[in-house]
Amino acid sequence: MNILQKLHINLKKILATTLVFVMITYYYLYVVSPQLTAWLPLILMVGIALSGVILIDFALTNKLTRWHCKYLLFYIAVLGISVIFQWPNVAWLALTSSTLLILKRDEFIKIFFYTSVGFYLLVVALALIGVLPMVYVGFDGNESQRYGFAKYSLGFDGPNQASLSFFPVLLSGMYLYGASRMIACITVGILTGSRTGFLLSLAFIPAYRLLLHKHGEHKKSTIAPYLFVIGLLVSCIGAAVLVDNDLANRVMSGRPKLIDQYLQSEYTPSVFGSDEVYNKAQYGTPPVDNFPVYIYARYGIIGFIIFAFVFWQGMRREYSTKMYILFLFIILYGFAEAFFDIAAKNFILPILMVSLFQKGALYEQQNTR
């Protein structure tokens, strides 16, 4: 390999790293302050431009096989639907997946991890010096508390957002370095007062170590491809059974009742969903803190089929026990939170988009680089 070839490879990796950085920038501008969201369309255009350069370079410098062509057609279809129906989160999933034409999986996750850690620490630092709010202030204008302790938003747009934004750091960190180094996530759960984040983090860390020890690094799962659809069925049945149960609604912050409302509402069933779903800022619609139900209501039947296909086909081709475990954690957390359609929260989805075609030269090349 001559100097020019090495330079070309390094430039491509810089381009892919920049795209991951831009994707996470987009997310943090969205969750930190509503005043910053005016920049989001411009940042999305930057992401489209970077991804376009990656795809054009890949097409010009590689011998395209039918597997490459299938990926490119799928990419164009998903991005096209996202632009037409204004699905920016889905667009970012497709854009981010293009970085895996250049980066190995571990390289991608490592860049994702350190960029996410950097942004998270930056937000917390800005909160510590008073630029962003440290303690969450409720709608009544008073500091919010749980069990007599203040709920810390750590600079984010609420305590749950602070906890949920740390979740991808937890997952990517466990994938790279194991569970023992990720105790900090428990501290985040305590500070934010997020019961979901705290309890699940407390459970996920030992569960990850036990499952990995039991099954080893490589094992094919027969149930993982169906977990997303199973999650929707369990959520719908659970909501129908518990909708009038006061104790269940108190413990689960009203989720059974809210899920049932969405399933009975004008938003479902729908072919392409509605942007009014879980849009408190613009439409005042209530939350639906459930990942499969949110996908079904927000993106409609077509959107749900796209997500279900990616999870099903991607997991069918997967052999990494780590990926199975992390995917299981996302589905479990998804029973209590909605926004795992965001690439900055769910780095597994872009990986699976490329893994749909892993039998071809694309997957083989990326693992021999």
C-alpha positions as CSV (number, residue, x, y, z in Angstrom):
1,M,0.0,0.0,0.0
2,N,1.6,3.3,-1.1
3,I,1.4,6.7,0.7
4,L,-1.5,7.9,-1.4
5,Q,-3.6,4.9,-0.6
6,K,-2.9,5.3,3.1
7,L,-3.7,8.9,2.9
8,H,-7.0,8.1,1.2
9,I,-8.0,5.6,3.8
10,N,-7.1,8.0,6.7
11,L,-9.1,10.8,5.0
12,K,-12.1,8.4,4.7
13,K,-11.9,7.5,8.4
14,I,-11.7,11.2,9.3
15,L,-14.8,11.7,7.2
16,A,-16.7,8.9,8.9
17,T,-15.6,10.1,12.4
18,T,-16.8,13.6,11.5
19,L,-20.2,12.2,10.5
20,V,-20.5,10.4,13.9
21,F,-19.5,13.6,15.6
22,V,-22.1,15.6,13.6
23,M,-24.9,13.1,14.4
24,I,-24.2,13.3,18.1
25,T,-24.0,17.1,18.0
26,Y,-27.5,17.1,16.4
27,Y,-28.8,15.0,19.3
28,Y,-27.3,17.1,22.1
29,L,-28.5,20.4,20.6
30,Y,-32.0,18.9,20.6
31,V,-32.0,17.6,24.2
32,V,-30.1,20.4,25.9
33,S,-32.2,23.5,25.0
34,P,-35.2,24.3,22.7
35,Q,-33.5,27.5,21.7
36,L,-30.8,25.5,19.9
37,T,-33.1,23.5,17.7
38,A,-33.1,26.2,15.0
39,W,-29.7,24.8,13.9
40,L,-31.0,21.2,13.5
41,P,-32.0,21.4,9.8
42,L,-28.6,22.8,8.8
43,I,-26.8,20.1,10.8
44,L,-28.9,17.5,9.1
45,M,-27.9,18.9,5.7
46,V,-24.3,18.6,6.7
47,G,-24.9,15.0,7.7
48,I,-26.5,14.3,4.3
49,A,-23.5,15.9,2.5
50,L,-20.9,13.9,4.5
51,S,-22.8,10.6,4.0
52,G,-23.2,11.4,0.3
53,V,-19.4,11.9,-0.1
54,I,-18.8,8.6,1.7
55,L,-21.2,6.7,-0.6
56,I,-19.9,8.3,-3.8
57,D,-16.3,7.5,-2.8
58,F,-17.3,4.0,-1.9
59,A,-19.0,3.5,-5.3
60,L,-16.0,4.8,-7.2
61,T,-13.3,3.0,-5.4
62,N,-14.9,-0.5,-4.9
63,K,-16.2,-3.1,-7.2
64,L,-19.9,-3.1,-6.4
65,T,-21.5,-6.5,-5.8
66,R,-25.2,-7.2,-5.6
67,W,-24.9,-6.9,-1.8
68,H,-23.5,-3.4,-2.1
69,C,-26.3,-2.5,-4.4
70,K,-29.0,-3.9,-2.1
71,Y,-27.5,-1.8,0.8
72,L,-27.4,1.4,-1.4
73,L,-31.0,0.9,-2.6
74,F,-32.2,0.3,1.0
75,Y,-30.2,3.4,2.1
76,I,-31.8,5.6,-0.7
77,A,-35.3,4.2,0.0
78,V,-35.1,4.8,3.8
79,L,-33.5,8.3,3.4
80,G,-36.1,9.2,0.7
81,I,-39.1,8.2,2.8
82,S,-37.5,10.1,5.8
83,V,-37.2,13.3,3.8
84,I,-40.7,13.0,2.3
85,F,-42.4,12.4,5.6
86,Q,-40.0,14.4,7.7
87,W,-38.5,11.6,9.8
88,P,-35.2,13.2,10.8
89,N,-34.4,10.4,13.4
90,V,-34.8,7.7,10.7
91,A,-32.7,9.7,8.3
92,W,-29.9,9.9,10.8
93,L,-30.0,6.1,11.2
94,A,-29.4,5.7,7.5
95,L,-26.8,8.4,7.4
96,T,-24.9,6.9,10.3
97,S,-25.0,3.4,8.8
98,S,-22.8,4.7,5.9
99,T,-19.9,5.2,8.2
100,L,-19.7,1.4,8.5
101,L,-18.7,1.3,4.9
102,I,-15.4,2.7,6.1
103,L,-15.1,1.8,9.8
104,K,-14.9,-1.6,11.4
105,R,-17.6,-2.2,14.0
106,D,-15.3,-1.8,17.0
107,E,-13.9,1.4,15.5
108,F,-17.4,2.8,15.0
109,I,-18.5,1.9,18.6
110,K,-15.3,3.4,20.0
111,I,-15.8,6.7,18.2
112,F,-19.4,6.7,19.3
113,F,-18.5,6.0,22.9
114,Y,-15.8,8.7,23.3
115,T,-17.8,11.3,21.4
116,S,-20.8,10.6,23.6
117,V,-18.8,10.7,26.8
118,G,-17.2,14.0,25.7
119,F,-20.6,15.6,24.9
120,Y,-22.1,14.3,28.1
121,L,-19.3,15.7,30.3
122,L,-19.5,19.0,28.4
123,V,-23.2,19.4,29.3
124,V,-22.6,18.5,32.9
125,A,-19.6,20.9,33.1
126,L,-21.8,23.7,31.7
127,A,-24.4,22.9,34.4
128,L,-21.8,23.0,37.1
129,I,-20.7,26.5,36.1
130,G,-24.3,27.7,35.9
131,V,-24.7,28.0,32.1
132,L,-27.3,25.2,32.0
133,P,-29.7,24.2,34.8
134,M,-28.3,21.6,37.3
135,V,-31.5,21.0,39.3
136,Y,-34.7,20.2,37.4
137,V,-37.5,22.9,37.8
138,G,-41.0,21.5,37.3
139,F,-43.9,23.1,35.6
140,D,-44.9,24.8,38.9
141,G,-41.7,26.7,39.0
142,N,-40.3,24.8,42.0
143,E,-37.3,22.5,42.2
144,S,-38.5,18.9,41.5
145,Q,-37.9,16.3,44.2
146,R,-38.2,12.5,44.6
147,Y,-38.1,10.8,48.0
148,G,-37.1,14.1,49.6
149,F,-34.1,14.6,47.3
150,A,-33.7,17.1,44.5
151,K,-33.9,15.7,40.9
152,Y,-30.8,16.8,39.0
153,S,-31.2,17.4,35.3
154,L,-27.4,17.8,34.9
155,G,-27.8,20.4,32.2
156,F,-30.3,18.4,30.1
157,D,-33.9,19.1,29.4
158,G,-35.1,17.1,32.4
159,P,-33.8,14.3,34.7
160,N,-35.1,11.4,32.5
161,Q,-33.3,12.9,29.5
162,A,-30.1,13.0,31.5
163,S,-30.5,9.4,32.5
164,L,-31.5,8.2,29.0
165,S,-28.7,10.1,27.4
166,F,-26.2,8.2,29.5
167,F,-27.7,4.9,28.5
168,P,-25.8,4.7,25.1
169,V,-22.6,5.5,27.0
170,L,-23.4,2.5,29.3
171,L,-24.1,0.1,26.4
172,S,-21.1,1.2,24.2
173,G,-18.8,1.2,27.2
174,M,-19.9,-2.3,28.2
175,Y,-19.4,-3.6,24.7
176,L,-15.8,-2.1,24.6
177,Y,-14.6,-2.5,28.1
178,G,-16.9,-4.8,30.0
179,A,-19.4,-4.0,32.7
180,S,-17.1,-3.5,35.6
181,R,-16.0,0.0,34.5
182,M,-19.6,1.3,34.1
183,I,-20.6,1.9,37.7
184,A,-20.9,5.6,37.0
185,C,-24.3,5.0,35.4
186,I,-25.7,4.1,38.8
187,T,-24.6,7.5,40.1
188,V,-26.4,9.2,37.2
189,G,-29.5,7.3,38.1
190,I,-29.4,8.4,41.7
191,L,-28.7,12.0,40.9
192,T,-31.5,12.3,38.3
193,G,-34.0,10.5,40.4
194,S,-34.9,8.4,37.4
195,R,-36.2,5.1,38.8
196,T,-36.1,3.4,35.4
197,G,-32.5,4.4,34.6
198,F,-31.3,3.5,38.1
199,L,-33.0,0.2,38.4
200,L,-32.2,-1.0,34.9
201,S,-28.6,0.1,35.1
202,L,-28.4,-1.7,38.4
203,A,-29.7,-4.9,36.8
204,F,-27.9,-4.6,33.4
205,I,-24.4,-4.5,34.7
206,P,-24.3,-7.9,36.5
207,A,-26.7,-9.3,33.8
208,Y,-24.3,-8.4,31.1
209,R,-21.4,-10.1,32.8
210,L,-23.4,-13.3,33.7
211,L,-24.9,-13.7,30.2
212,L,-21.5,-13.1,28.4
213,H,-19.9,-15.6,30.8
214,K,-22.6,-18.2,30.2
215,H,-22.8,-17.9,26.4
216,G,-19.3,-16.8,25.3
217,E,-18.5,-14.3,22.7
218,H,-20.2,-15.9,19.7
219,K,-23.6,-17.6,19.8
220,K,-26.6,-17.3,17.5
221,S,-29.9,-16.4,19.1
222,T,-33.2,-17.7,17.8
223,I,-35.4,-15.3,19.7
224,A,-33.6,-12.0,19.3
225,P,-34.9,-11.3,15.8
226,Y,-38.4,-11.3,17.1
227,L,-38.0,-9.3,20.3
228,F,-39.1,-6.0,18.8
229,V,-42.4,-7.4,17.5
230,I,-42.9,-9.4,20.8
231,G,-42.3,-6.1,22.6
232,L,-45.2,-4.5,20.8
233,L,-47.5,-7.5,21.5
234,V,-46.6,-7.6,25.2
235,S,-47.1,-3.8,25.5
236,C,-50.5,-3.9,23.8
237,I,-51.7,-6.8,25.9
238,G,-50.3,-5.4,29.1
239,A,-51.9,-2.0,28.5
240,A,-55.3,-3.6,27.7
241,V,-55.1,-5.7,30.9
242,L,-53.8,-2.9,33.2
243,V,-55.5,0.2,31.8
244,D,-57.9,0.4,34.7
245,N,-55.5,-0.8,37.4
246,D,-54.8,2.2,39.6
247,L,-51.8,0.6,41.3
248,A,-50.2,-0.4,38.0
249,N,-50.7,3.1,36.6
250,R,-49.2,4.7,39.7
251,V,-46.1,2.4,39.7
252,M,-45.6,2.8,36.0
253,S,-46.3,6.5,35.8
254,G,-49.5,6.1,33.9
255,R,-47.9,4.2,31.0
256,P,-50.7,1.5,30.6
257,K,-53.4,4.2,30.4
258,L,-51.3,6.4,28.0
259,I,-50.4,3.4,25.8
260,D,-54.1,2.4,25.6
261,Q,-55.1,6.0,24.7
262,Y,-52.7,6.0,21.8
263,L,-53.8,2.5,20.6
264,Q,-57.4,3.7,20.7
265,S,-56.7,7.2,19.2
266,E,-56.7,8.7,15.7
267,Y,-53.0,8.1,15.4
268,T,-53.4,4.3,15.1
269,P,-53.6,2.5,12.8
270,S,-52.0,4.8,10.2
271,V,-49.9,4.1,7.1
272,F,-47.2,6.7,7.7
273,G,-47.9,7.8,11.3
274,S,-48.1,11.4,12.6
275,D,-45.6,13.9,13.9
276,E,-48.1,14.8,16.6
277,V,-47.3,11.7,18.5
278,Y,-45.4,12.5,21.8
279,N,-45.0,16.1,20.7
280,K,-45.7,18.1,23.8
281,A,-43.9,21.2,22.7
282,Q,-45.8,21.7,19.4
283,Y,-49.1,19.9,19.9
284,G,-49.3,19.2,23.6
285,T,-49.8,15.5,23.0
286,P,-49.2,13.2,26.0
287,P,-46.1,10.9,26.2
288,V,-46.1,7.3,25.2
289,D,-43.0,6.0,27.0
290,N,-42.8,2.7,25.1
291,F,-40.5,2.1,22.2
292,P,-42.5,-0.4,20.1
293,V,-45.8,1.5,20.6
294,Y,-44.1,4.8,19.9
295,I,-42.7,3.5,16.6
296,Y,-46.1,2.2,15.6
297,A,-47.9,5.4,16.4
298,R,-45.2,7.9,15.2
299,Y,-44.2,6.2,11.9
300,G,-47.3,4.2,11.1
301,I,-47.5,0.7,9.6
302,I,-44.8,1.4,7.0
303,G,-42.4,2.8,9.6
304,F,-43.0,-0.1,12.0
305,I,-42.4,-2.6,9.2
306,I,-39.0,-0.9,8.4
307,F,-37.9,-1.1,12.0
308,A,-39.2,-4.6,12.4
309,F,-37.4,-5.7,9.2
310,V,-34.1,-4.2,10.3
311,F,-34.2,-5.8,13.8
312,W,-35.4,-9.2,12.4
313,Q,-33.1,-9.5,9.5
314,G,-30.1,-7.9,11.2
315,M,-30.4,-10.1,14.2
316,R,-30.8,-13.2,12.1
317,R,-27.4,-12.5,10.6
318,E,-25.8,-11.6,13.9
319,Y,-23.4,-13.9,15.8
320,S,-22.1,-11.6,18.5
321,T,-23.3,-12.4,22.0
322,K,-22.5,-8.8,23.0
323,M,-24.9,-7.4,20.4
324,Y,-27.7,-9.8,21.4
325,I,-27.3,-8.8,25.1
326,L,-27.2,-5.0,24.3
327,F,-30.2,-5.4,21.9
328,L,-32.1,-7.2,24.7
329,F,-31.3,-4.3,27.1
330,I,-32.7,-1.7,24.6
331,I,-35.9,-3.7,24.2
332,L,-36.3,-4.0,28.0
333,Y,-35.6,-0.2,28.5
334,G,-37.9,0.4,25.6
335,F,-40.9,-0.8,27.7
336,A,-40.4,2.5,29.7
337,E,-38.9,4.9,27.2
338,A,-39.7,5.8,23.6
339,F,-36.9,7.4,21.7
340,F,-34.7,4.5,20.7
341,D,-35.2,5.5,17.0
342,I,-32.4,8.0,17.6
343,A,-28.9,6.9,16.4
344,A,-27.2,8.8,19.3
345,K,-29.2,6.6,21.7
346,N,-29.3,3.4,19.7
347,F,-26.0,2.7,17.9
348,I,-27.1,-0.9,17.2
349,L,-29.6,0.2,14.6
350,P,-27.0,1.6,12.1
351,I,-24.9,-1.5,12.6
352,L,-27.9,-3.7,11.8
353,M,-28.7,-1.7,8.7
354,V,-25.3,-2.7,7.3
355,S,-25.5,-6.2,8.8
356,L,-28.6,-6.9,6.6
357,F,-26.1,-7.5,3.8
358,Q,-23.3,-9.0,5.7
359,K,-23.0,-12.1,3.5
360,G,-21.6,-10.0,0.7
361,A,-18.2,-8.4,0.2
362,L,-19.2,-5.3,2.1
363,Y,-19.1,-7.2,5.5
364,E,-16.0,-9.2,4.5
365,Q,-14.1,-6.1,3.5
366,Q,-14.9,-4.1,6.6
367,N,-13.6,-6.9,8.8
368,T,-10.3,-7.3,6.8
369,R,-9.4,-3.7,6.8
